[in-house]
Structures are given as structure tokens and as C-alpha cells.
Amino acid sequence: MPDWSNYRGVLVYVEQRNGAAKNVSWQLLGAGQKLAAKLDVSLMALVIGDQVEHLAREAICYGADRVFLCEGPELKDYRTRPYSRITLKLIEDVKPEICLFGATATGRDLAGAIATHLPTGLTADTTELDVEPPPSRLLLASRPAFAEKMMATILCKQYRPQMATARAGVFQALPRDPDRKGEIVRIPNPMGEEQIATRVVEFIEQKSGVNLEEAEIIVAGGRGLGGPEPFKMLKELADALGGEVGASRACVDAGWIKHEHQVGQTGCTVRPKLYFAIGISGAVQHTVGMSNSEVIIAINKDPDAPIFQFAHYGIVGDLFKIVPAITAQVRQRKA
Ligand code: FAD
């Protein structure tokens, strides 16, 4: 193995849009902190944007020891060229042994550009992260492989840094500590606006888009609903609670609801405060995507349904009677 002894520390990229960080960034700091503790190194974060110093302070509250901050009006919106240049220069200067990014559209673009340029290895969509203790210090990045039928642990032995992306909801953020102390290091942007070939002309929000990964409450339905129509009933409960509607793959495959609502191995990984599993049996491909929810309430007419093994509260009965009753109670309490 080459001598990589000058590469030390764990770096997490803090993704933001319009000055608001993606939760996955804080979750990755939580995962990164465990790796850094095992390796006895510092946890670093990188914040890029316009007027985003508050996020550098937040990164410290969520576990970073040192935050590199690069600000400028030309960095307001994500663009591959300047963001990757800044990150590459930082990696060159600071030499972290591990770099973590959210598996978002931006994180995938940025991590891919950097790994290609360095060049080094990048494990995408990791679901488990660990390290071999010194002297090997190898990152053990695990993810489903071979049509999601097995878990593969991928190592990057020959190159540094070792890089990985992870989806939102897979890892847990540390509790926010407002009194935590850390260092903020300002770094320059090596590219002026005139050197950047692309312009962001307009940002069009997807109006109907659901954001399951950031949702605090999810009301998810399965094949037990029997068709697309009962999803309206789930939407009523979700609206009453201020949550989003999720679904099992069976419903998506049947064309009852769009794929963006799917939770599980081939859908979203979620970690809400409250997850309703309604008419969902609890197949492993579904539970891998929601079992980390803080509180799970399952409603199923089959008392032996596997979902009850994951649920904190289980209601055995007909969902068509139970769901409207819960919605009515929620509305009554809010009135
Ligand atoms: P079912 O297993 O059919 O369960 C329906 C449940 O509804 C039953 O438990 C039944 O008792 C209950 N029920 C019926 N009527 C009522 C009623 N009136 N009141 C109360 N309860 C009722 N699945 C996912 O969800 N997400 C994924 O990302 C995913 N990825 C996959 C990837 C691969 C490679 C493979 C092979 C499969 C994947 N699956 C995924 C599919 C998964 O294996 C299951 O087939 C699917 O999750 C089953 O969905 P379900 O629980 O809605 O349906």
C-alpha cells in the first residue's frame, strides 16, 4: 500500500440551498464523528455559499471541530466548476483521509467530479460506514449490491481520500449542542464569475414534489389499501398531522401512486419522528427504508404481519375504519 500517512481527518461537505442546510449534512457529521473518534482525528466540515456563516456555526453545533467556509455572491447557487475547484483545493491543502457527501443530486455531482479529478474511489449510496483501526485506517463503506440482494463492503486501498455518499435518513445526527466550540477557517474562492462558464438562469421549484427524506411525519400506505382511491384518506391524515404521504413499492408498481412516494430499498430512506405503516406487511425491502423512524405505528388486519416486529404501537384491524377515526381525533384535538 502507498504511504498515506500525511492524509488525516474526516471531512463532511455541508450542502445548502438558499442558506438552509440539508439534514443529510448533519446526519453525515454524526456518522463522521464516529469514524473520527475511532481514528483519533478531527472532524472537519466544508460550507460553500453566499452569506452562509451561520451554517458553519451550525456544523460546529452538530459535531465539527473545524469548519472551512468559502463565501461569495458567485457561490450562491451550486455550480459544479467553482464548487469542485474549492473542494479540490481544500483536499489538496488539508489532506483528509475520508470525505463524505450527501447522496443528493448536488452531492452526487460534486463527489463524482472530485473523485474523477483526483483520482480516487467513491462508494455511492452507502448504508453503513465504519473504519478499520490503525494502522490500516481503511474506510469500510457498505451498500446493497447485485440487484440489492446482498451487502458489499467496498474499500479504497490505493488512493486517498476515501470517498462516500450516503442518502438522507440513513445516519443519525448528533443532538445539536449550541455551546459546542470549534474553529471556523475562511478559505478563498479561486474562481471569479468570469471564469465560470455556466449561469443559473432560473430556479423552478417542483410544485407537486414530496420531500419524504426531510419529512417529520409520514403516513405510508401499502397494498392493503386495495387501490389508488384510499390514498386520499391517507392524505387527509397526513394533512391533519402536517406530514407527507409515503407508499410501499407494491402500490407504486400497481400505478396507484408516483415513485417519489416510495419508501424502501429502491425508494427513499426515511427517518421521521412518526411513521404510519398502513396496510403494509413489512417486507425487508420496505423496512430497511423506515425502521430508523423514531416512532412507528402499524395498522394491519393480520396480527402476524411482520411490520408489528418493527412497530412501537400496533393496531390490529381494518384500516378503513381506523384511519378515519384517527384523522377525526387529530382534527378534534387541533380545533
Ligand atoms: P403486501 O405484502 O401485500 O401487504 C399488504 C398488507 O396489507 C398485508 O399485511 C395485509 O394484512 C394488509 N391488509 C390488507 N387489507 C387490509 C385492511 N383492510 N386493513 C388493514 N390491513 C390490511 N418494497 C417496498 O415497499 N419498497 C422498496 O423500496 C422495495 N424494493 C424492492 C426491491 C427488490 C429488489 C425487491 C425484490 C422487492 C422490493 N420491494 C420493495 C417489494 C417488497 O418485497 C414487498 O413486495 C412490498 O413491500 C410489499 O408491499 P405491501 O406491504 O404494501 O404489500
Boltz pocket constraint, residues with backbone or C-beta under 6 A from the ligand:
constraints:
  - pocket:
      binder: B
      contacts: [[A, 147], [A, 148], [A, 221], [A, 222], [A, 223], [A, 224], [A, 225], [A, 247], [A, 248], [A, 249], [A, 250], [A, 251], [A, 262], [A, 263], [A, 264], [A, 265], [A, 266], [A, 267], [A, 268], [A, 278], [A, 279], [A, 280], [A, 281], [A, 282], [A, 283], [A, 284], [A, 285], [A, 286], [A, 289], [A, 299], [A, 300], [A, 301], [A, 302], [A, 305], [A, 317], [A, 318], [A, 319], [A, 320]]
      max_distance: 6.0
